Amino acid sequence: MNEFITKALRGRKVLLGKDFYQFRQVKRSTLEFGNRFASWVFSPDGLDENSVVYSFGVGEDVSFDLQLIADFRMDIHAFDPSPGSIAWVSNQDFPDGLHFYPFGLAAKDGQVHFMEPSEPGYHSLQIAETGIRSESRMDSHVLPVHRLPTILQKLGHKRVDILKMDIEGAEYEVIGDVVDSPVPISQLLIEFHHRFENIGIGKTRQAIDRLNKAGFRIFNVSASGEEISFINTSL
């Protein structure tokens, strides 16, 4: 889908009250990596082979991660607990710089119920809503997750230079936990999921406000309005 059509569809959603316009708050130099189905905008300032990048939500696309490895010669730490993603990764021949971990990011450590998506043709798992999760359901998965501070402790890192989150609606609770944690994060690249009926634009507005109060400022918004890039101005 080209950018013009994407913007037109977004404008219609705004008129229907299902989306809103969020604008850039600060200016930074930017690069866009990934393919046309999964691209992310980040700032290359200060990045080098020693930078720490966490990429949450692999699915079946690591084009962004592989381009970072190729251009910056850095290691990428990629995470996804879903069985489909784990199976896909096991059949790939990735460069040494891509390190995959079969667990997800959440606001707690432990096991979380994930459900198959209700949207036709959509494959990424979503954390189940309270009251509908059941281990007996065929579309339910109980999968491991960790808080961000726990993951840094496991991997021996003190900071994260880029944290990319495409975690199917779980970002809202995670943002609160991340903001309250002592982990220094330079850039946050987040796909927001207010298009989901059980979420809505109010949660995204609140999440952006909370990030702003913690010193994160927006330096890029995608044509769809769902992928937003933040820089930490308090570091």
C-alpha positions in Angstrom: 0.0 0.0 0.0 1.5 3.3 -1.0 1.9 6.3 1.3 -0.9 8.3 -0.3 -3.5 5.6 0.2 -2.3 5.0 3.7 -2.7 8.6 4.6 -6.1 8.7 3.0 -7.3 5.7 4.9 -5.9 7.2 8.1 -7.8 10.5 7.4 -11.0 8.6 7.2 -10.3 6.9 10.5 -9.6 10.3 12.1 -13.0 11.6 10.8 -14.7 8.5 12.3 -13.0 9.0 15.7 -10.9 5.8 15.4 -7.6 7.6 15.0 -5.9 10.9 15.7 -3.1 13.0 14.4 0.1 13.1 16.4 2.9 15.4 15.2 6.7 15.4 15.6 7.9 17.1 18.8 11.6 17.4 18.1 13.8 17.2 15.1 16.5 14.5 14.7 18.4 13.1 11.8 16.7 9.9 10.7 17.1 6.6 8.7 14.4 4.2 7.7 15.3 0.5 7.7 13.2 -2.6 6.9 10.9 -3.6 4.1 7.7 -1.9 3.0 5.7 -4.2 5.2 7.7 -3.6 8.4 9.9 -0.5 8.3 11.1 1.6 11.3 12.5 5.1 11.5 15.4 5.7 14.0 18.1 8.3 14.6 21.6 7.1 13.7 23.2 9.7 15.9 25.6 8.1 18.3 25.1 4.5 17.1 28.0 2.2 16.5 29.0 -1.4 16.7 28.8 -1.2 20.5 25.2 0.0 20.6 22.6 -2.2 22.3 19.4 -2.9 20.3 16.4 -4.8 21.6 13.8 -5.8 19.0 10.6 -7.2 20.5 8.1 -8.8 18.2 10.0 -10.7 15.5 7.0 -12.4 13.8 8.5 -13.6 10.5 10.3 -10.4 9.5 13.7 -9.3 10.6 14.5 -6.9 7.7 15.0 -4.0 10.1 17.3 -6.0 12.3 19.4 -7.3 9.4 19.9 -3.9 7.9 21.1 -2.6 11.3 23.6 -5.4 11.4 24.8 -4.8 7.8 25.2 -1.0 8.2 26.4 -0.6 11.7 28.0 -4.1 12.4 26.1 -4.2 15.7 24.5 -7.1 17.6 20.7 -7.2 17.6 18.8 -9.0 20.4 15.5 -10.1 19.1 12.6 -11.6 21.1 9.3 -13.4 20.4 7.6 -16.1 22.4 5.1 -17.2 19.7 5.5 -20.8 18.4 5.1 -19.7 14.8 7.9 -17.2 15.1 10.2 -19.7 17.0 9.6 -22.2 14.2 10.3 -19.7 11.5 13.5 -18.5 13.2 14.8 -22.1 13.5 14.6 -22.4 9.7 16.5 -19.2 8.9 20.3 -18.8 8.4 20.9 -15.5 10.3 24.3 -13.7 10.6 26.1 -14.1 13.9 25.0 -10.6 15.0 21.4 -11.6 15.4 20.6 -13.2 18.7 17.1 -14.6 19.2 15.3 -15.3 22.5 12.0 -17.3 22.7 10.3 -15.1 25.3 8.4 -11.8 25.2 8.3 -8.4 26.9 5.6 -7.7 29.5 5.1 -5.8 32.7 5.8 -8.9 34.8 8.0 -12.0 34.9 6.3 -15.3 34.4 3.8 -17.0 32.1 1.1 -15.1 30.1 -1.9 -16.3 28.2 -1.8 -15.4 24.5 -4.6 -15.7 22.0 -4.8 -16.2 18.3 -5.8 -12.9 16.6 -9.4 -12.4 15.6 -8.5 -10.4 12.5 -8.6 -12.6 9.3 -5.2 -13.2 7.8 -3.4 -11.9 10.9 -0.9 -14.2 12.6 0.7 -12.4 15.5 -0.5 -13.5 19.0 -2.1 -11.1 21.4 -2.1 -11.2 25.2 -5.5 -12.5 26.3 -7.9 -10.1 28.0 -8.8 -10.9 31.6 -11.9 -13.0 31.7 -11.5 -14.8 28.4 -8.3 -16.7 28.8 -8.4 -20.4 29.2 -5.8 -23.1 28.9 -8.3 -25.4 27.4 -9.0 -23.2 24.3 -7.4 -24.4 21.1 -6.4 -20.8 20.3 -4.8 -20.2 23.7 -1.0 -20.3 24.4 0.8 -20.0 27.7 4.1 -18.4 27.0 7.1 -16.9 28.9 7.6 -13.2 29.3 9.9 -10.9 31.3 10.1 -7.3 32.4 12.8 -5.2 30.7 15.0 -4.9 33.8 15.0 -8.7 34.1 16.0 -9.1 30.5 18.9 -6.6 30.9 20.1 -8.5 34.0 19.9 -11.8 32.1 21.9 -10.5 29.1 24.4 -8.4 31.1 23.4 -5.0 29.7 23.3 -1.7 31.5 21.4 0.4 28.9 19.4 0.1 25.6 20.2 2.4 22.7 17.2 1.3 20.6 14.2 -0.5 22.0 11.7 -1.6 19.2 8.3 -2.8 20.3 5.7 -4.4 18.1 4.0 -6.5 20.7 0.3 -6.5 19.6 -1.3 -4.3 22.2 0.9 -5.3 25.2 2.8 -2.0 24.8 0.5 0.0 27.0 1.3 -1.9 30.2 4.9 -2.3 29.2 5.3 1.5 28.7 4.3 2.1 32.3 6.7 -0.5 33.6 9.5 0.8 31.4 9.0 4.4 32.5 9.1 3.4 36.1 12.2 1.2 35.7 15.8 2.5 36.1 16.9 1.3 32.6 18.3 4.1 30.5 16.8 3.9 27.0 17.9 6.3 24.3 15.3 5.6 21.6 11.9 3.9 21.7 10.3 2.7 18.4 6.7 1.6 19.1 3.9 0.3 17.0 0.7 1.3 18.8 -2.4 -0.8 18.4 -5.3 1.6 19.0 -6.9 0.1 15.9 -7.9 -2.9 18.0 -11.5 -2.7 19.2 -10.6 -3.5 22.8 -8.0 -0.7 22.9 -9.0 2.6 21.2 -7.2 5.9 20.8 -7.5 7.0 24.4 -4.9 4.5 25.5 -2.4 5.6 22.9 -2.9 9.3 23.9 -2.3 8.4 27.5 0.8 6.4 26.7 2.3 9.2 24.7 1.6 11.6 27.5 3.3 9.4 30.0 6.3 9.0 27.8 6.5 12.8 27.3 6.4 13.3 31.0 9.4 10.9 31.3 11.4 12.9 28.8 10.7 11.0 25.6 9.9 13.2 22.6 8.5 12.2 19.2 10.9 12.6 16.3 8.9 10.6 13.7 5.4 9.4 13.0 4.7 6.9 10.2 2.1 7.6 7.5 -0.3 5.2 9.2 0.2 7.0 12.5 0.8 3.6 14.3 4.6 3.5 14.3 6.0 6.4 16.5 9.7 7.0 17.2 10.8 8.6 20.5 14.1 10.1 21.6 15.0 10.3 25.3 15.8 14.0 25.9 16.5 13.4 29.6 19.7 11.4 29.0 
